[in-house]
Amino acid sequence: RVSFMNNQKPQKPTLSGQRFKTRKRDEKERFDPTQFQDCIIQGLTETGTDLEAVAKFLDASGAKLDYRRYAETLFDILVAGGMLAPGGTLADDMTRTNVCVFAAQEDLETMQAFAQVFNKLIRRYKYLEKGFEDEVKKLLLFLKGFSESERNKLAMLTGILLANGTLNASILNSLYNENLVKEGVSAAFAVKLFKSWINEKDINAVAVSLRKVNMDNRLMELFPANKQSVEHFSKYFTEAGLKELSEYVRNQQTIGARKELQKELQEQMSRGDPFKDIILYVKEEMKKNNISEQTVVAIIWSSVMSTVEWNKKEELVAEQAIKHLKQYSPLLAAFTTQGQSELTLLLKIQEYCYDNIHFMKAFQKIVVLFYKAEVLSEEPILKWYKDAHLAKGKSVFLEQMKKFVEWLKNAEEGNQQLGSQVE
């Protein structure tokens, strides 16, 4: 019996009554936007212009104020000093603060310090990321409602935040608003923005960010349709001190034009268009898009080589290549009028033969064919052999070319029949 009594577990006490106390982290004060604004403005006024103190205040306030609900109000105050009415003006009946971006000094250092405030706030409260992005998009649409100085500060701040990854380049879509573009506001804003962005990073980093959101080919849309030319863009941004951006856009246009040219060339070749028509088309495109002969000869080579299904057998592919390239040599000859173009073609042939293993032994045969067809001349071939070749397959190709190069050096006349040792 004693044993039985000892084995019984003591009964657990039960809680009775109601629990009123909430955990500390659940204690979020809920206000209407006006009360929320008053709390933020009062706190900012107390911190003054010490931005480290501002960052600490904002960090602490997030524990008791509802940032999630009032993100727009919070960011309006930090940028403009108070809540913004539609169009970008400050609401008249509201209190405001001078501890904000628009009331700060208009210089890069001050904007870098403000960028730190936003960075710390958004790192601390990750859920504010989307709200901040929406805020910046809205602010960009309100640009006409701000003074020139306010626009400049916002542009510098946006550039810095784009550089450090707090903002995504997709926010720039707001700058393509028809009214902003028409009145020149977008282009002027973009100058300040890109200056601070490139200052923080470099043009290559900017290019990567733009490419990620498919905006690398849209920068000319910062101007009205009648001014969307490379020349106008280049002049405007070069004069504003952004030569690297001008060159980037020029390169982008050239890349686009080159892709278009290659696509059209392949279609013309597959249709079997006469060479004189193809040559005329290519020369017009070169002039229109400022494409060099070296670039064109590389495009033609690539197009010519992509129009054929090549034999997989090494012993047959050389014969097939010679027959095919002989047919297209007049087209290539039309765009090798400069030594540099000939050298470009030689390098492209070397690269192709190296990358396509079945062509390794065909390199010398192709060069000799082009020499006979007057696509390539003596001097560029000798230069290629001496010091202008690529490292790819160098020893194989130089060995192949050895006898031909010796013949070129010893030949008394450039147009004499090739010696039997070359054949």
Order of alpha helices (4+ residues) and beta strands (2+ residues): alpha-alpha-alpha-alpha-alpha-alpha-alpha-alpha-alpha-alpha-alpha-alpha-alpha-alpha-alpha-alpha-alpha-alpha-alpha
